[in-house]
């Protein structure tokens, strides 16, 4: 049996995973395009609470595109991957996006912390926001550049469907590179996972401090009502100007929680795949479940637009206005003069 036929058999087994990836990718691309258009064209950012949302949406849109292409290629050409360069650039793009997302979430968390916990100090300026985005992109790219050299297509022999198969696979760690630069590769990957773990811990700590601060403010005010819509008036609006905007803080905290939920299965399966688990030898149903968990990071890219819709009144209102344009209008009655 040729490698192409074996790849087709593998793709048929992973059809449920392919459907999951396709649907999640499409939702991520369309949803984030809508977010970008509405936040940049129809929603005013009066105090900086929404500044990073369209930026994060761009990252999520690109992440949806990259992960969809990478995973579909992996599903359909697992044993006869067509291009070394395509493998390396898709791997780099996916890894770059995987670091850029939490880095931006960290920048957002710092902004929220300064607004809520240090209201007397100077707020984050527009220049700081722009520089933070620039350095986040450069930092993530520099960290992930080695992936262009360590990844690639490898001639590997695996046990699939009870037979030994030697095919050309696209791997995050190229088998030949791992043989010659094993210590450097695992030092790089270990550093990436250590960095991501540190970022996630800092995110949790920052939002915990924000929650403590908000709770103290509520105890002083004697209320837990905080408007999301800037046009709402009242005593809470004054405190909202100082950064105690519960809805936005909760929204960003939920984005972080969803990132962690989507990141952990992907990280764990990747580590196990390169250390102890021979997933090609799993049963068909177990292999499908394994691959869905390995690609679960894509959930992070399409769930954020849903979170914006639930928490941001302005975005929901703008989205409603757009949707109303597509509704059919009742035609005017034509009057014929006598």
WOWOMO-V303339 format. One record per pair of residues at least 6 apart in sequence whose ideal C-beta (glycine too) atoms are under 7 Angstrom apart, sorted by sequence separation. I is the first residue (numbers start at 1). GAP is how many residues later the second one is. If there is no record, write none. Layout:
# WOWOMO-V303339
I,GAP
I,GAP
This chain:
# WOWOMO-V303339
45,6
81,6
218,6
273,6
309,6
43,7
114,7
157,7
158,7
178,7
308,7
309,7
115,8
157,8
177,8
279,8
282,8
114,9
157,9
227,9
114,10
226,10
227,10
309,10
39,11
155,11
156,11
225,11
279,11
173,12
111,13
155,13
156,13
227,13
39,14
40,14
226,14
39,15
153,15
154,15
153,16
153,17
154,17
35,18
36,18
221,18
226,18
35,19
156,19
226,19
228,19
70,20
151,20
154,20
226,20
36,21
69,21
151,21
154,21
226,21
269,21
35,22
36,22
151,22
152,22
154,22
217,22
150,23
151,23
66,24
70,24
150,24
269,24
270,24
32,25
107,25
152,25
269,25
66,27
67,27
150,27
217,27
32,28
33,28
66,28
265,28
266,28
32,29
107,29
266,29
214,30
266,30
66,31
265,31
266,31
28,32
29,32
32,32
104,32
214,32
28,33
103,33
63,34
262,34
263,34
29,35
62,35
150,35
214,35
262,35
28,36
29,36
100,36
103,36
100,37
103,37
262,37
263,37
59,38
63,38
150,38
262,38
25,39
210,39
100,40
59,41
99,41
259,41
25,42
59,42
146,42
258,42
25,43
96,44
99,44
59,45
96,45
99,45
258,45
22,46
207,46
21,47
56,48
96,48
55,49
95,49
143,49
207,49
255,49
21,50
21,51
52,52
92,52
95,52
255,52
203,53
254,53
18,54
52,55
92,55
52,56
91,56
92,56
251,56
18,57
17,58
88,60
91,60
200,60
251,60
14,61
250,61
251,61
88,63
11,64
87,64
88,64
247,64
11,65
87,65
87,66
10,68
84,68
7,69
10,69
84,69
7,70
7,71
7,72
81,72
6,73
7,73
193,74
3,76
4,76
48,76
3,77
51,78
55,78
91,81
87,83
228,83
228,84
229,84
228,85
229,85
79,86
80,87
81,87
79,88
80,88
81,88
79,89
81,89
79,90
78,91
117,92
106,93
113,93
117,93
102,94
109,94
116,94
74,96
103,96
106,96
113,96
117,96
102,97
106,97
109,97
113,97
116,97
102,98
105,98
109,98
112,98
116,98
173,101
159,119
160,120
159,121
158,122
159,122
119,123
119,124
116,127
115,128
116,128
116,133
112,137
112,140
108,144
105,150
105,151
6,154
105,154
102,157
101,158
6,159
6,161
3,164
46,184
49,196
49,199
98,199
101,199
71,224
67,228
67,230
67,231
64,234
64,237
63,238
64,238
60,241
60,244
56,248
53,255
28,270
35,270
13,271
17,271
31,271
34,271
43,271
16,272
20,272
43,272
25,273
28,273
32,273
35,273
13,274
14,274
17,274
21,274
24,274
28,274
31,274
13,275
17,275
24,275
27,275
43,275
42,276
14,277
21,277
38,277
17,278
24,278
38,280
38,281
